[in-house]
Amino acid sequence: LVILICDEERRLLQPIQIDGIPPRPPADAAPIYGRIAATIGGHPGLGVLCALARPRRLRVTADDVAWRSVLAEAFDGHAEVLGFRVVTPEGSIPVSAIGEAA
């Protein structure tokens, strides 16, 4: 998992790489990532780009959508989630909520 912290002009301020995350977010993931969000949040206009990197095929899974939901909840009120993508050696695609246009 990579979280790119961006300023109000969407310039990269700091990347955060978190290795070894499970395919599906654990039940306590939102509070854990909420603490990260609280640490970096609070600055006007702050945004984050999130990406799940993996070696498998380029497709969005239910687990990807679950991670998107967890991170959206965690960053709510701290920083705007500018995007969430799956990245593989084949390329990258956005992760949309189920029923939402990609």
N, C-alpha and C positions, 0 to 999 in steps of 0.2 A: 504494500500500500504506500503510495506517495501522496503527500499533501503539500501543495505549493501555496505558500502564503504570499498574497499580492497586496500591493498598496491601492489607494483609491484610483490610480491611473492604470491599474492592472499590470504593474511591473512586479516582477518577482522580487520578494524580499528575502524569503528563506524557504528552502525545501526541507521537508521532514520525510524520512524513509523509515517505514516500520516493516521489518522482515518477519517472516514466519507466522503470518496471520492465518487462521483457519479458513477453509472455503466458505463456511457459513458463519456469520457473526454470533458469538456467544450471547447468552441472555443479558449479561452485564456489560455489553460493549458500549451502549449509549452513555452511561455514566462515566466509563473510563475515558472515552474520546471527548466527552463533555468537559472533563478536567483539562485535557489538552486545549480544547477550544477556549475555555475560560482563561488559560494562561496567555494565549496569544491574542484574544479578542479584546474588545473595548475601544479600539481605535476607529474613528469614523471612516467609513469607506473600505475597511479591510475586507478582502475576499479570499476564498480558497478554491483551488482546483484540486480535485481528487482523482486518482487513477489506481486501478487494480492491475498489476502486471502479472502475467503468468505465461507459461510456455505452451499451454493448450490452444485449441482452435479459437478463432476470433468469433465469438458469439456471446450474447448476453444471456445469463442464466438467472434463475430465481434467487440464487445466492447473491449474485451481483446486485440485484434490485434490493435485497435485504440490506446489504452493505450501504447502498445509496441512502436508504431510509434511516439507518443508524447514524450515518454521518450528517445527514440533513438535520436530524433531531439534535445531535450533539452540538452542531455549530449554530443552531437557531438562537438568535439574540447576541451572538458573539462575532460572527462573520458571515457574509453572504457566500453561499456555495455557488460558484460561478459555473461549475460543470463537474461531471463525474463520468469517467471513461474506463473502458476495459482496454488494456494494451497487451498485445502479443507480438511475436515476430512477424505475423501477417499484417499488422497495422493496428488501428485503434477505432473504437466505435463508442458513441455515447450510450450511457445507461439511462433509460427512461423508466418511469414508473409503469406498472402494468396498466394498459389501456391508454397510455399517453403516447403521442406521436414521437418517433425517434428523430 
